[in-house]
Amino acid sequence: MNPLVELNNITVKAQNKTILDIPEFQICAGEFLGIMGPNGAGKSTLLKVLAFLEKQSGGEILYRGKVIPKGNVPLELRRKFSIALQQSLLLDGTVFHNIAIGLTLRKLPKGDIKDKVAHWLELFGISHLAKKNALYLSGGEAQRVNLARAMIVEPEILFLDEPFSALDFPTKIKLMEDFKGIIETARTTAVFVSHDLMEINYLTNRLAIIVNGEVKQSGPTPRVLEHPNSSTASFLNEWKKFYPLAR
């Protein structure tokens, strides 16, 4: 399978400290890739590098086999990616306006925007919130708007940085169930950073474990979770005390 994004000999350094040291890493089309590791391991930094949101100190990044010059990412490439964060960062305006913003910036016709927003409102079960100010939503409602806003632009890769972690358990479970169905139907490639084994186990089909800025193990999610290597066993076995691994 040809990779969409490749990292070759990527390093990220700050204040004489190495944050990332990744000899090679790939995102392949159609996968739901999870990135997990201890606090401070470099998970979010890796996601930002993959999404061209942070410059690497060394090495090269390829998109569909073409090297992308560091710090000179074309706008048309940036628009192939979308990101949803733990904090929804919604604008002061209606839910409709928030979801439509990416299409508005792309100058789509108003009729097309209206139809697409209606479609994604329905998919995420928030049609009844279309005219409500986004600043007055509950946490679960706000995250549904956040994910709909990220998905409406039909990204080639969706990057997710702990979008479910701040939600209460029942809200999290329902949103994850709905989101899994949506992303599988859309066949969107996704990269998902989480510290929660339950989320990783439920959503992803490939998993990379990062420790001290290095990818210590990667492969199909069930295999990594059930057969951790010597570098990841200590971290994963702590989580296994609390979450069963049955899929």
SVG drawing of the C-alpha trace seen along z (x, -y; Angstrom):
<svg xmlns="http://www.w3.org/2000/svg" viewBox="-34 -36 55 47">
<polyline fill="none" stroke="black" stroke-width="0.4" points="0.0,0.0 1.4,-3.4 1.7,-5.8 0.1,-9.2 2.7,-10.8 6.2,-9.5 8.7,-10.7 12.4,-10.0 14.9,-10.7 12.7,-13.3 14.0,-15.1 12.5,-17.8 14.7,-19.6 14.0,-22.5 16.4,-24.0 19.0,-21.4 16.5,-18.6 15.4,-16.0 11.6,-15.9 11.3,-13.5 13.7,-11.1 11.8,-9.2 13.9,-7.3 10.8,-6.4 7.1,-6.5 4.1,-6.4 0.4,-7.1 -1.4,-4.9 -4.7,-5.5 -7.8,-4.2 -6.2,-3.4 -7.3,-4.7 -3.9,-5.1 -3.6,-5.5 -0.7,-7.2 -0.3,-6.4 2.4,-6.8 3.2,-8.2 2.7,-11.9 5.4,-14.0 6.4,-11.2 6.0,-13.4 2.6,-12.2 1.1,-15.6 4.4,-16.8 4.4,-13.8 0.9,-14.6 1.7,-18.2 4.7,-17.2 2.6,-14.8 0.0,-17.5 2.6,-20.1 1.7,-22.2 5.2,-22.1 8.5,-22.3 11.0,-19.4 14.5,-20.2 15.9,-17.7 14.8,-15.0 12.2,-15.2 8.5,-14.7 7.0,-13.3 3.4,-13.5 2.4,-10.9 6.1,-10.4 7.0,-14.1 9.3,-15.8 7.6,-18.9 10.1,-21.7 10.3,-22.5 8.3,-25.5 6.9,-25.9 3.7,-23.7 1.4,-24.7 -2.1,-25.9 -3.7,-23.3 -1.9,-20.6 -2.8,-22.1 -6.4,-22.0 -6.3,-18.3 -5.9,-17.9 -8.2,-18.7 -7.8,-18.6 -10.0,-18.3 -8.6,-19.1 -9.5,-18.3 -10.8,-21.9 -13.4,-22.6 -12.3,-26.2 -15.7,-27.2 -16.4,-30.7 -18.9,-33.1 -21.7,-32.4 -24.3,-29.8 -23.5,-26.1 -24.3,-26.4 -21.7,-29.1 -19.1,-27.2 -19.5,-24.0 -19.6,-26.1 -16.5,-28.1 -14.1,-25.8 -16.4,-25.8 -16.9,-29.6 -13.1,-30.1 -13.0,-27.9 -15.6,-30.2 -18.1,-27.5 -21.5,-28.6 -24.0,-29.4 -26.4,-26.7 -23.7,-24.1 -22.7,-25.2 -26.2,-25.0 -26.7,-21.5 -23.4,-20.2 -23.9,-21.7 -27.4,-20.2 -25.9,-16.8 -23.2,-16.9 -25.6,-18.3 -27.8,-15.3 -24.9,-12.8 -23.8,-14.1 -27.3,-14.3 -27.2,-18.0 -29.7,-19.4 -31.7,-20.9 -28.8,-23.0 -28.1,-24.7 -29.3,-28.2 -27.9,-28.0 -24.9,-30.0 -21.9,-27.6 -20.6,-29.1 -23.6,-27.9 -23.3,-24.2 -22.6,-21.3 -19.3,-19.6 -20.6,-16.7 -22.6,-19.1 -19.5,-21.2 -17.4,-18.3 -19.9,-17.0 -19.8,-20.5 -16.0,-20.4 -15.9,-17.0 -18.5,-18.0 -16.5,-21.1 -13.4,-19.0 -15.2,-16.4 -17.3,-18.7 -14.2,-19.7 -13.8,-16.0 -10.1,-15.8 -7.7,-13.3 -6.4,-12.9 -8.2,-13.8 -6.0,-14.5 -7.5,-14.0 -5.8,-15.1 -7.7,-13.7 -11.1,-15.0 -13.0,-12.7 -10.9,-13.0 -12.8,-15.9 -16.3,-14.3 -18.1,-12.4 -18.3,-8.6 -21.8,-8.2 -21.3,-11.2 -18.0,-9.9 -19.3,-6.4 -22.2,-7.7 -20.1,-10.1 -17.4,-7.5 -20.0,-5.0 -21.5,-7.6 -18.1,-8.9 -16.8,-5.4 -19.8,-4.8 -19.4,-8.2 -15.7,-7.9 -15.9,-4.3 -18.7,-5.3 -16.7,-8.2 -13.5,-6.1 -11.5,-8.9 -7.9,-8.2 -7.4,-9.3 -4.5,-9.8 -5.7,-9.8 -3.6,-10.8 -5.0,-9.5 -3.8,-8.5 -6.9,-6.3 -6.6,-2.6 -10.3,-2.2 -10.5,-4.8 -7.6,-3.4 -8.9,0.2 -12.3,-0.8 -11.5,-3.1 -8.1,-2.3 -6.8,0.5 -3.1,-0.4 -1.3,-1.6 2.1,-3.3 3.5,-3.5 5.8,-6.4 8.2,-6.6 10.8,-9.4 10.2,-10.7 10.8,-7.4 8.3,-5.0 9.0,-1.8 6.4,0.4 3.8,0.2 1.4,2.6 -2.2,3.7 -3.8,2.5 -4.8,6.0 -1.3,7.3 0.4,4.4 -2.0,4.5 -1.8,8.2 1.9,8.7 3.8,5.6 7.5,5.7 10.1,5.1 10.0,1.3 6.2,0.9 5.1,3.6 5.5,1.6 3.4,-1.2 0.7,0.9 0.4,3.4 -0.5,0.6 -3.4,-0.3 -4.5,3.3 -5.3,3.4 -8.2,1.1 -9.4,1.9 -10.2,5.3 -8.8,5.8 -11.8,7.6 -12.8,5.8"/>
</svg>
